[in-house]
Amino acid sequence: MGVANKNAKAMTPQQQMEFAVTLKREPSMSSSCNSTPLHPRSSQDADLGDDDGTPVGATLDVYMGDADPFPLPVDSEHKARKMKLFSFAPPHMLAFHLSWFSFFATFVSSFAPAPLLPVIRDNLDLTGRDIGNAGTASVAGSIASRLVIGALCDLVGPRYACAFLLLLTAPAVFTLASVSTATGFIVSRFLIGLSLGSFVTCQFWMSSMFSAEVVGTVNGTTAGWANLGGGASLLIMPLVYHLIEGPMGFDRFVAWRIAFVVPGFIQVLSALLVLVLGQDLPDGNYQELKVKGEQNTDTAWKVIFYAVINPKTWVFALSYGYCFGVELTVDNILTSYFFDRFDLPLHTAGVVASTFGLANIVTRPFGGYLSDWMAQNLGMRGRLWALWSVQTAGGMACIFLGRIGHLAGTIVVMIVFSCFAEMAAGATFGVIPFISRRSLGVISGIVGAGGILGAVLTQLIFFTSSAYSTETGISLMGIMIICCTFPIIGVYFPQWGGMLRPASTSPSATEEAYYLREWSQEEQRQGMHLASLKFAENSRGERGKRVAPQPVLNPMSSSATLALGAGVQYKMA
């Protein structure tokens, strides 16, 4: 266990809970940031060191007594530095599975009417215009909900925000069974669509539970798996409907109504699981930590203010509208495109088109992984290059998709397009957690709302009127993707750089300075900035492998100022 850990056995339990910083460098070591991590390591990582067991480089040994309270390696914010997909260990991996499943449930509810539309249309006498308006309403509702839920995440935590949204919209799922008019159907689709705001709670929760090293992969995986809910509804609802109509003997106009009990039940169940089993942060829930004085109570208007004035927020809201937003648009048009242009049977056209969305199970997580991998080598500059490259490539593929006139080539290009578009969505949320520490929830909400707004506008501009044929609209949409991705080139973090410019050489261009600018001097005197300081410390990996001065603990990070709510202290050994 090393000399330090042997000496720790003679300490009192309170002393064993202290964090001791050991700064020990070999002359031959590079001074890059990656070789001198300043985050604590769990017992799993303590085995790496020199002959006496003391870790080489600037590291943090964690004295937690004989038992490590976390099953995964963690950083100084107790965020997990690894992900184990098939583990349900609390708090990190349990939160991982609760977050994607809750978002998955809202996808099932929101898209449940789609496979039953032929029956619903006949029962309610819906016109083509009614069906189109209902489809738009089902996603448009989440624009407002994503903005509101982002602020709620910052103020009350992702657990309450998620459960509140799911339980608030679940009655709309059940009452859809009682509608008798086109207006009632459209309003119900709108209200159910509000639940898609759970995307924000999903991404915020994961950014609060997992460290910078894996946050892109984790965000991409949860969102990718959740998006499968749309495809799952295409399988679940017809099966339930035929079971009710066939063996149970109900009339078909009654059977489709009863079928909506299933998505409603799944949504309520997921909300209760989040409430009962979930945990906001690695160290506990927001309300519990506030009572103990370990979690600050922030001001709503300031959280919103710092999100709105940050230009990066709007750059990524625009770009996300033309990766995830385009994905939603393509999901709406592909079946009819293959049916009309290539004369495929409707069922066959649907199967071919479904591959576009089903690819999310692999492509979106890979986009997040690509972002993390690029960051290991090039830091934040690598994340930005990865996002711009895959999304621009997706735009080019989209242009070609509308210009190819034979079926086989169209299918191949569609698959290529889906990979790039969905990878870009995953890579986007490899960057978002670093824009702001204080306003992460609101920024996630704005960017997520941008994705929905992009889908609505693209649908209205290119595929609603008769001004463009579908194939022309697809090609023009590709041009829009390239144009709306271009502003990413201008994104610049002083401490890390941008796509075309390296990091600033100014002594004030530090992670601490970047995140502390969101806190006034008075708030800093009250200690409200301490969580941002810890996040800044753990985000130094975004420098990549470039040679940089040896990072040191911020002068404000003394044992006096960093005696945080978790009851731990930093001490210079």
C-alpha positions as CSV (number, residue, x, y, z in Angstrom):
1,M,0.0,0.0,0.0
2,G,3.1,2.3,0.2
3,V,4.7,4.2,3.1
4,A,2.1,6.9,3.2
5,N,-0.7,4.4,3.5
6,K,1.2,2.4,6.2
7,N,1.6,5.6,8.2
8,A,-2.1,6.2,7.7
9,K,-3.0,3.2,9.8
10,A,-1.6,5.0,12.8
11,M,-3.9,8.0,12.2
12,T,-7.2,8.6,13.9
13,P,-10.3,7.9,11.7
14,Q,-10.8,11.6,11.2
15,Q,-7.2,12.0,10.0
16,Q,-7.6,9.0,7.7
17,M,-10.4,10.9,5.9
18,E,-8.0,13.7,4.9
19,F,-6.6,14.0,1.4
20,A,-2.9,14.2,1.3
21,V,-1.2,15.6,-1.8
22,T,2.1,14.0,-2.6
23,L,4.2,15.9,-5.1
24,K,7.0,13.7,-6.3
25,R,8.5,13.9,-9.8
26,E,11.2,12.0,-11.6
27,P,13.7,14.1,-13.5
28,S,12.9,12.3,-16.8
29,M,9.1,12.9,-16.6
30,S,7.4,15.2,-19.0
31,S,5.7,18.2,-17.5
32,S,2.6,17.7,-19.4
33,C,-0.7,17.9,-17.6
34,N,-1.6,14.3,-18.1
35,S,1.5,13.1,-16.3
36,T,0.7,15.2,-13.3
37,P,-3.0,14.6,-12.5
38,L,-4.3,16.5,-9.5
39,H,-7.3,14.3,-8.8
40,P,-7.6,11.8,-6.0
41,R,-7.4,8.2,-6.9
42,S,-9.3,5.3,-5.4
43,S,-7.8,2.1,-4.1
44,Q,-8.0,0.6,-7.6
45,D,-5.4,3.1,-8.9
46,A,-3.2,3.1,-5.9
47,D,-1.2,0.1,-7.1
48,L,0.7,2.1,-9.7
49,G,3.8,3.7,-8.2
50,D,7.5,3.3,-7.5
51,D,9.2,0.6,-5.4
52,D,8.0,1.9,-2.0
53,G,4.4,2.1,-3.3
54,T,4.2,5.9,-3.4
55,P,2.7,7.0,-6.7
56,V,5.0,8.8,-9.1
57,G,4.0,12.3,-10.3
58,A,1.7,14.8,-8.7
59,T,-1.2,12.7,-7.4
60,L,-3.7,12.6,-4.6
61,D,-3.8,9.6,-2.3
62,V,-7.2,9.1,-0.7
63,Y,-7.2,7.9,2.9
64,M,-10.6,6.4,3.4
65,G,-9.7,3.9,6.1
66,D,-9.9,0.2,5.2
67,A,-12.9,0.5,2.8
68,D,-13.3,2.6,-0.3
69,P,-16.9,3.9,-0.3
70,F,-17.0,4.0,-4.1
71,P,-16.8,0.9,-6.3
72,L,-15.3,2.9,-9.2
73,P,-12.2,5.1,-9.3
74,V,-13.2,8.7,-8.6
75,D,-11.7,12.2,-8.8
76,S,-11.7,14.9,-6.1
77,E,-15.4,15.6,-6.8
78,H,-16.1,11.9,-6.3
79,K,-17.1,11.7,-10.0
80,A,-16.4,8.2,-11.5
81,R,-13.4,8.0,-13.8
82,K,-14.6,4.8,-15.4
83,M,-17.8,3.3,-16.7
84,K,-18.9,-0.4,-16.3
85,L,-21.9,-0.9,-18.5
86,F,-23.3,-4.0,-16.8
87,S,-22.9,-2.8,-13.2
88,F,-25.7,-1.3,-11.2
89,A,-23.5,-0.3,-8.3
90,P,-24.6,2.9,-6.6
91,P,-24.2,5.8,-6.9
92,H,-22.6,6.2,-10.3
93,M,-23.7,3.2,-12.4
94,L,-27.2,3.0,-10.8
95,A,-27.7,6.7,-11.8
96,F,-26.4,5.8,-15.3
97,H,-29.1,3.1,-15.8
98,L,-31.9,5.2,-14.2
99,S,-31.1,8.2,-16.4
100,W,-31.2,6.4,-19.7
101,F,-34.2,4.3,-18.8
102,S,-36.2,7.3,-17.7
103,F,-35.4,9.1,-20.9
104,F,-36.2,5.9,-22.9
105,A,-39.6,5.8,-21.2
106,T,-40.4,9.3,-22.5
107,F,-39.5,8.3,-26.0
108,V,-41.8,5.3,-25.8
109,S,-44.7,7.5,-24.6
110,S,-44.0,10.3,-27.2
111,F,-43.9,8.0,-30.2
112,A,-46.4,5.4,-29.1
113,P,-49.2,6.9,-31.3
114,A,-47.1,6.6,-34.5
115,P,-47.5,2.8,-35.2
116,L,-51.2,2.9,-34.4
117,L,-52.0,6.0,-36.6
118,P,-54.0,4.0,-39.2
119,V,-56.5,2.9,-36.5
120,I,-56.5,6.2,-34.6
121,R,-56.9,8.1,-37.9
122,D,-60.0,6.1,-38.8
123,N,-61.5,6.4,-35.3
124,L,-61.0,10.2,-35.0
125,D,-61.4,11.1,-38.7
126,L,-57.9,12.7,-38.8
127,T,-56.8,14.4,-42.0
128,G,-53.2,14.4,-43.2
129,R,-52.8,17.9,-41.9
130,D,-54.0,16.9,-38.5
131,I,-51.5,14.0,-38.4
132,G,-48.7,16.4,-39.5
133,N,-49.6,19.0,-36.8
134,A,-49.8,16.3,-34.2
135,G,-46.3,15.0,-35.1
136,T,-44.9,18.6,-34.9
137,A,-46.6,19.2,-31.6
138,S,-45.1,16.0,-30.1
139,V,-41.6,17.4,-30.4
140,A,-42.3,21.1,-30.2
141,G,-43.5,20.7,-26.6
142,S,-40.1,19.7,-25.4
143,I,-38.5,23.0,-26.5
144,A,-40.1,24.8,-23.5
145,S,-39.7,21.9,-21.1
146,R,-36.0,21.5,-21.8
147,L,-35.4,25.2,-21.0
148,V,-37.3,24.9,-17.7
149,I,-35.9,21.6,-16.7
150,G,-32.4,22.8,-17.2
151,A,-32.9,25.5,-14.6
152,L,-34.6,23.0,-12.2
153,C,-31.6,20.7,-12.5
154,D,-29.3,23.5,-11.3
155,L,-31.6,24.4,-8.5
156,V,-33.1,21.2,-7.1
157,G,-31.0,18.5,-8.7
158,P,-31.6,16.0,-11.6
159,R,-33.5,13.4,-9.5
160,Y,-36.4,15.7,-8.5
161,A,-36.4,17.4,-11.9
162,C,-36.7,14.1,-13.8
163,A,-39.3,12.6,-11.5
164,F,-41.4,15.8,-11.5
165,L,-41.4,16.0,-15.3
166,L,-42.3,12.3,-15.8
167,L,-45.1,12.3,-13.2
168,L,-46.5,15.6,-14.5
169,T,-46.8,14.3,-18.1
170,A,-47.9,10.7,-17.4
171,P,-51.6,11.7,-17.0
172,A,-51.5,12.9,-20.6
173,V,-50.4,9.5,-21.8
174,F,-53.3,7.8,-20.0
175,T,-55.9,10.4,-21.1
176,L,-54.9,10.2,-24.7
177,A,-57.1,7.1,-24.6
178,S,-60.2,9.3,-24.0
179,V,-59.8,11.9,-26.8
180,S,-62.5,12.0,-29.4
181,T,-61.5,15.0,-31.7
182,A,-58.5,16.0,-33.8
183,T,-57.8,18.9,-31.5
184,G,-57.8,16.7,-28.4
185,F,-55.3,14.4,-30.2
186,I,-53.0,17.2,-31.1
187,V,-53.1,18.7,-27.6
188,S,-52.4,15.3,-26.0
189,R,-49.4,14.8,-28.3
190,F,-48.1,18.2,-27.3
191,L,-48.4,17.5,-23.5
192,I,-46.8,14.1,-23.8
193,G,-44.0,15.6,-25.8
194,L,-43.1,17.8,-22.8
195,S,-41.7,14.7,-21.2
196,L,-38.8,14.7,-23.8
197,G,-37.3,17.4,-21.6
198,S,-35.9,14.5,-19.6
199,F,-33.0,14.5,-22.1
200,V,-31.6,17.5,-20.0
201,T,-31.9,15.6,-16.7
202,C,-30.2,12.6,-18.3
203,Q,-27.2,14.6,-19.6
204,F,-26.9,16.8,-16.5
205,W,-27.1,13.8,-14.1
206,M,-24.3,12.0,-16.0
207,S,-22.1,15.2,-16.1
208,S,-22.6,15.4,-12.3
209,M,-21.6,11.7,-11.8
210,F,-18.8,11.1,-14.2
211,S,-15.4,12.9,-14.7
212,A,-14.1,14.7,-17.7
213,E,-12.2,11.6,-18.8
214,V,-15.3,9.7,-19.7
215,V,-18.1,12.2,-19.7
216,G,-18.4,12.2,-23.5
217,T,-18.7,8.5,-23.7
218,V,-21.2,8.3,-20.8
219,N,-23.4,11.1,-22.2
220,G,-23.4,9.6,-25.6
221,T,-24.3,6.1,-24.4
222,T,-27.2,7.2,-22.2
223,A,-28.7,9.4,-24.9
224,G,-28.1,6.8,-27.6
225,W,-29.8,4.0,-25.6
226,A,-32.7,6.2,-24.7
227,N,-33.3,7.2,-28.3
228,L,-34.0,3.5,-29.0
229,G,-37.3,4.2,-27.2
230,G,-38.7,5.6,-30.4
231,G,-38.0,2.3,-32.2
232,A,-39.1,0.2,-29.2
233,S,-42.5,1.9,-29.4
234,L,-42.9,0.7,-33.0
235,L,-42.5,-2.8,-31.7
236,I,-44.3,-2.6,-28.4
237,M,-47.5,-0.8,-29.3
238,P,-48.6,-3.0,-32.3
239,L,-48.0,-6.1,-30.2
240,V,-50.1,-4.8,-27.3
241,Y,-52.8,-3.6,-29.6
242,H,-53.1,-7.0,-31.4
243,L,-53.1,-8.8,-28.0
244,I,-56.0,-6.7,-26.8
245,E,-57.9,-6.9,-30.1
246,G,-57.3,-10.6,-30.8
247,P,-57.1,-12.9,-27.7
248,M,-58.9,-10.4,-25.5
249,G,-61.6,-9.7,-28.1
250,F,-62.0,-5.9,-27.8
251,D,-63.1,-3.8,-30.7
252,R,-60.2,-2.2,-32.6
253,F,-61.3,1.4,-31.7
254,V,-61.3,0.3,-28.0
255,A,-58.1,-1.7,-28.3
256,W,-55.9,1.2,-29.3
257,R,-57.1,3.2,-26.3
258,I,-56.4,0.5,-23.8
259,A,-53.0,0.0,-25.3
260,F,-51.8,3.4,-24.0
261,V,-51.9,2.0,-20.4
262,V,-48.6,0.3,-21.2
263,P,-46.4,3.4,-22.0
264,G,-48.1,5.3,-19.2
265,F,-47.2,2.6,-16.7
266,I,-43.6,2.5,-18.0
267,Q,-43.3,6.2,-17.5
268,V,-44.7,6.2,-14.0
269,L,-42.5,3.2,-13.0
270,S,-39.4,4.9,-14.2
271,A,-40.2,8.1,-12.3
272,L,-40.7,6.2,-9.1
273,L,-37.5,4.3,-9.6
274,V,-35.6,7.6,-10.0
275,L,-37.2,8.9,-6.8
276,V,-36.6,5.9,-4.7
277,L,-33.2,4.6,-6.0
278,G,-31.6,7.7,-7.5
279,Q,-29.0,10.0,-6.0
280,D,-28.3,13.5,-7.3
281,L,-24.5,13.6,-6.7
282,P,-21.9,11.1,-5.7
283,D,-22.0,12.3,-2.1
284,G,-25.8,12.5,-1.7
285,N,-28.9,14.4,-2.8
286,Y,-29.2,18.1,-3.2
287,Q,-31.6,18.7,-0.3
288,E,-29.7,16.5,2.1
289,L,-26.4,18.2,1.3
290,K,-28.0,21.7,1.6
291,V,-29.3,20.8,5.1
292,K,-25.8,19.7,6.1
293,G,-24.3,22.9,4.6
294,E,-22.5,20.9,1.9
295,Q,-24.4,22.2,-1.1
296,N,-25.0,25.8,-2.0
297,T,-28.4,27.3,-2.7
298,D,-28.0,29.2,-5.9
299,T,-30.1,32.0,-7.4
300,A,-32.2,31.1,-10.4
301,W,-31.7,34.4,-12.3
302,K,-27.9,34.2,-11.9
303,V,-27.9,30.6,-13.1
304,I,-29.9,31.6,-16.2
305,F,-28.0,34.8,-16.7
306,Y,-24.5,33.2,-17.0
307,A,-25.9,30.6,-19.4
308,V,-27.6,33.2,-21.7
309,I,-24.6,35.6,-21.9
310,N,-22.1,32.8,-22.8
311,P,-21.8,32.9,-26.6
312,K,-20.7,29.2,-26.6
313,T,-24.3,28.3,-25.5
314,W,-25.8,29.6,-28.7
315,V,-23.1,28.2,-31.0
316,F,-23.8,24.7,-29.8
317,A,-27.6,25.2,-29.7
318,L,-27.3,26.0,-33.4
319,S,-25.1,23.1,-34.3
320,Y,-27.1,20.7,-32.2
321,G,-30.2,21.7,-34.2
322,Y,-28.5,20.4,-37.3
323,C,-27.3,17.1,-36.0
324,F,-29.9,15.8,-33.5
325,G,-32.6,18.1,-35.1
326,V,-31.8,16.7,-38.5
327,E,-32.0,13.2,-37.1
328,L,-35.6,13.8,-36.0
329,T,-36.5,15.3,-39.3
330,V,-35.1,12.4,-41.3
331,D,-36.9,9.9,-39.1
332,N,-40.2,11.7,-40.1
333,I,-39.5,11.7,-43.9
334,L,-37.4,8.6,-44.7
335,T,-40.2,6.0,-44.9
336,S,-42.3,8.0,-47.3
337,Y,-39.2,9.0,-49.3
338,F,-38.3,5.3,-50.0
339,F,-42.0,4.5,-50.6
340,D,-42.6,7.3,-53.1
341,R,-39.2,7.5,-54.9
342,F,-38.3,3.9,-55.1
343,D,-41.7,2.2,-55.0
344,L,-40.9,0.0,-52.0
345,P,-43.8,-1.6,-50.2
346,L,-44.7,0.4,-47.1
347,H,-43.5,-2.2,-44.7
348,T,-40.2,-2.6,-46.4
349,A,-39.7,1.1,-46.6
350,G,-40.3,1.4,-42.9
351,V,-37.8,-1.4,-42.1
352,V,-35.1,0.3,-44.3
353,A,-35.8,3.7,-42.8
354,S,-35.7,2.4,-39.2
355,T,-32.0,1.5,-39.5
356,F,-31.3,5.2,-39.5
357,G,-32.6,5.6,-35.9
358,L,-31.6,2.2,-34.6
359,A,-27.9,2.9,-35.4
360,N,-28.0,5.2,-32.3
361,I,-27.2,2.2,-30.1
362,V,-23.7,2.3,-31.5
363,T,-23.1,5.6,-33.3
364,R,-24.0,8.1,-30.6
365,P,-22.0,6.4,-27.9
366,F,-19.1,6.2,-30.3
367,G,-19.3,10.0,-30.9
368,G,-18.9,10.5,-27.2
369,Y,-16.0,8.1,-27.1
370,L,-14.3,9.8,-30.0
371,S,-14.6,13.1,-28.2
372,D,-13.0,11.6,-25.0
373,W,-10.2,9.9,-27.1
374,M,-9.4,13.1,-28.9
375,A,-9.3,15.0,-25.6
376,Q,-6.7,12.5,-24.3
377,N,-4.4,13.5,-27.1
378,L,-5.3,17.0,-28.1
379,G,-7.4,18.2,-25.1
380,M,-10.4,20.5,-25.8
381,R,-9.1,21.4,-29.2
382,G,-9.4,17.7,-30.1
383,R,-13.0,17.6,-28.9
384,L,-13.9,20.6,-31.1
385,W,-12.1,19.2,-34.2
386,A,-13.9,15.8,-33.7
387,L,-17.3,17.5,-33.5
388,W,-16.8,19.8,-36.5
389,S,-15.3,17.1,-38.6
390,V,-18.1,14.4,-38.1
391,Q,-20.9,16.9,-38.4
392,T,-19.5,18.5,-41.6
393,A,-19.0,15.1,-43.1
394,G,-22.6,14.3,-42.2
395,G,-23.7,17.4,-44.1
396,M,-21.8,16.3,-47.2
397,A,-23.3,12.9,-47.0
398,C,-26.8,14.5,-46.7
399,I,-26.2,16.5,-49.9
400,F,-25.3,13.3,-51.7
401,L,-28.3,11.4,-50.2
402,G,-30.7,13.7,-52.0
403,R,-28.9,13.4,-55.4
404,I,-28.5,9.7,-55.7
405,G,-31.2,8.1,-57.9
406,H,-30.8,4.4,-57.3
407,L,-31.9,2.4,-54.2
408,A,-28.7,0.6,-53.2
409,G,-26.6,3.7,-53.3
410,T,-29.2,5.7,-51.4
411,I,-29.2,3.0,-48.6
412,V,-25.4,3.1,-48.3
413,V,-25.3,6.9,-48.2
414,M,-28.1,7.0,-45.7
415,I,-26.2,4.7,-43.4
416,V,-23.1,6.8,-43.7
417,F,-25.1,9.9,-43.0
418,S,-26.8,8.4,-40.0
419,C,-23.4,7.5,-38.5
420,F,-22.0,11.0,-38.9
421,A,-25.1,12.8,-37.7
422,E,-25.5,10.6,-34.6
423,M,-21.8,10.7,-33.8
424,A,-22.0,14.5,-33.9
425,A,-24.9,14.5,-31.4
426,G,-22.8,12.3,-29.0
427,A,-19.6,14.5,-29.5
428,T,-21.6,17.6,-28.8
429,F,-22.2,16.5,-25.2
430,G,-18.6,15.8,-24.8
431,V,-18.0,19.5,-24.9
432,I,-21.1,20.9,-23.2
433,P,-20.1,20.0,-19.6
434,F,-17.0,22.3,-19.9
435,I,-18.8,25.5,-21.0
436,S,-20.0,26.4,-17.5
437,R,-19.9,24.7,-14.1
438,R,-22.5,27.0,-12.5
439,S,-25.1,27.0,-15.4
440,L,-24.6,23.5,-16.7
441,G,-28.3,22.6,-16.5
442,V,-29.6,25.7,-18.2
443,I,-27.0,25.4,-21.0
444,S,-27.8,21.7,-21.5
445,G,-31.5,22.7,-21.7
446,I,-30.9,25.5,-24.3
447,V,-28.7,23.2,-26.4
448,G,-31.3,20.4,-26.2
449,A,-34.1,22.8,-27.1
450,G,-32.0,23.9,-30.0
451,G,-32.0,20.4,-31.3
452,I,-35.8,20.3,-31.2
453,L,-36.2,23.7,-32.7
454,G,-33.8,22.7,-35.5
455,A,-36.1,19.8,-36.3
456,V,-39.2,21.9,-36.4
457,L,-37.7,24.6,-38.6
458,T,-36.1,22.1,-41.0
459,Q,-39.4,20.3,-41.3
460,L,-41.3,23.5,-42.0
461,I,-38.8,25.0,-44.4
462,F,-37.9,22.0,-46.6
463,F,-40.6,19.3,-46.2
464,T,-44.0,21.0,-45.5
465,S,-44.6,23.1,-48.5
466,S,-44.5,22.1,-52.2
467,A,-41.6,24.5,-52.9
468,Y,-39.1,21.7,-52.9
469,S,-39.2,18.0,-53.8
470,T,-38.2,15.7,-51.0
471,E,-34.8,14.9,-52.6
472,T,-34.1,18.6,-53.2
473,G,-35.0,19.4,-49.6
474,I,-32.6,16.7,-48.3
475,S,-29.7,18.2,-50.3
476,L,-30.5,21.7,-49.1
477,M,-30.7,20.3,-45.6
478,G,-27.1,19.1,-46.0
479,I,-26.0,22.6,-47.0
480,M,-27.6,23.9,-43.9
481,I,-25.8,21.3,-41.7
482,I,-22.4,22.5,-43.1
483,C,-23.3,26.2,-42.6
484,C,-24.6,25.8,-39.1
485,T,-21.6,23.7,-38.0
486,F,-19.1,26.3,-39.3
487,P,-19.4,28.6,-36.1
488,I,-17.7,25.9,-34.0
489,I,-14.4,27.0,-35.6
490,G,-14.7,30.2,-33.6
491,V,-15.3,28.6,-30.2
492,Y,-12.3,29.4,-28.0
493,F,-11.4,28.5,-24.4
494,P,-8.5,30.8,-23.2
495,Q,-7.0,28.0,-21.1
496,W,-7.3,25.3,-23.7
497,G,-7.5,27.0,-27.1
498,G,-9.8,26.4,-30.1
499,M,-9.7,24.6,-33.4
500,L,-7.4,27.1,-35.0
501,R,-5.8,28.9,-32.1
502,P,-3.7,27.4,-29.3
503,A,-4.3,28.2,-25.6
504,S,-3.4,31.7,-24.4
505,T,0.0,32.2,-22.8
506,S,-1.3,34.7,-20.4
507,P,-0.7,33.7,-16.7
508,S,-4.4,34.4,-16.1
509,A,-5.6,31.9,-18.7
510,T,-6.2,29.1,-16.2
511,E,-9.1,26.7,-15.5
512,E,-9.7,28.4,-12.2
513,A,-9.9,31.9,-13.7
514,Y,-12.4,30.6,-16.4
515,Y,-14.8,29.1,-14.0
516,L,-14.5,31.7,-11.2
517,R,-15.6,34.5,-13.5
518,E,-19.2,33.2,-12.9
519,W,-19.0,34.1,-9.2
520,S,-18.9,37.6,-7.7
521,Q,-16.4,38.5,-5.0
522,E,-19.1,38.4,-2.4
523,E,-20.2,34.9,-3.5
524,Q,-16.5,33.8,-3.3
525,R,-16.2,35.2,0.2
526,Q,-19.2,33.0,1.1
527,G,-17.5,29.9,-0.4
528,M,-20.1,29.4,-3.1
529,H,-17.4,29.0,-5.7
530,L,-15.6,26.0,-4.2
531,A,-17.3,23.4,-6.3
532,S,-16.2,25.3,-9.4
533,L,-12.6,25.3,-8.1
534,K,-12.7,21.5,-7.8
535,F,-14.2,21.1,-11.2
536,A,-11.5,23.4,-12.6
537,E,-8.8,21.3,-11.0
538,N,-10.3,18.1,-12.5
539,S,-10.7,19.6,-16.0
540,R,-6.9,20.2,-16.5
541,G,-6.9,17.1,-18.6
542,E,-8.5,19.2,-21.4
543,R,-5.0,20.6,-22.0
544,G,-4.2,17.3,-23.7
545,K,-0.6,16.1,-24.0
546,R,0.8,19.6,-24.8
547,V,3.8,20.6,-22.7
548,A,2.6,22.9,-20.0
549,P,3.9,24.3,-16.7
550,Q,3.5,21.8,-13.9
551,P,0.0,22.4,-12.6
552,V,-0.2,23.4,-9.0
553,L,-3.1,23.7,-6.6
554,N,-4.7,27.1,-6.9
555,P,-3.6,29.4,-4.1
556,M,-7.2,29.6,-3.0
557,S,-7.2,25.8,-2.7
558,S,-5.6,25.7,0.7
559,S,-6.8,23.4,3.4
560,A,-8.7,26.3,4.8
561,T,-10.7,27.0,1.6
562,L,-11.1,23.5,0.3
563,A,-12.6,22.0,3.5
564,L,-15.6,21.0,1.5
565,G,-18.9,19.5,2.3
566,A,-17.7,16.0,1.8
567,G,-15.6,16.5,5.0
568,V,-12.3,16.2,3.2
569,Q,-9.2,18.5,3.1
570,Y,-6.3,19.1,0.8
571,K,-2.9,19.2,2.6
572,M,0.5,19.7,1.1
573,A,2.6,16.7,2.3
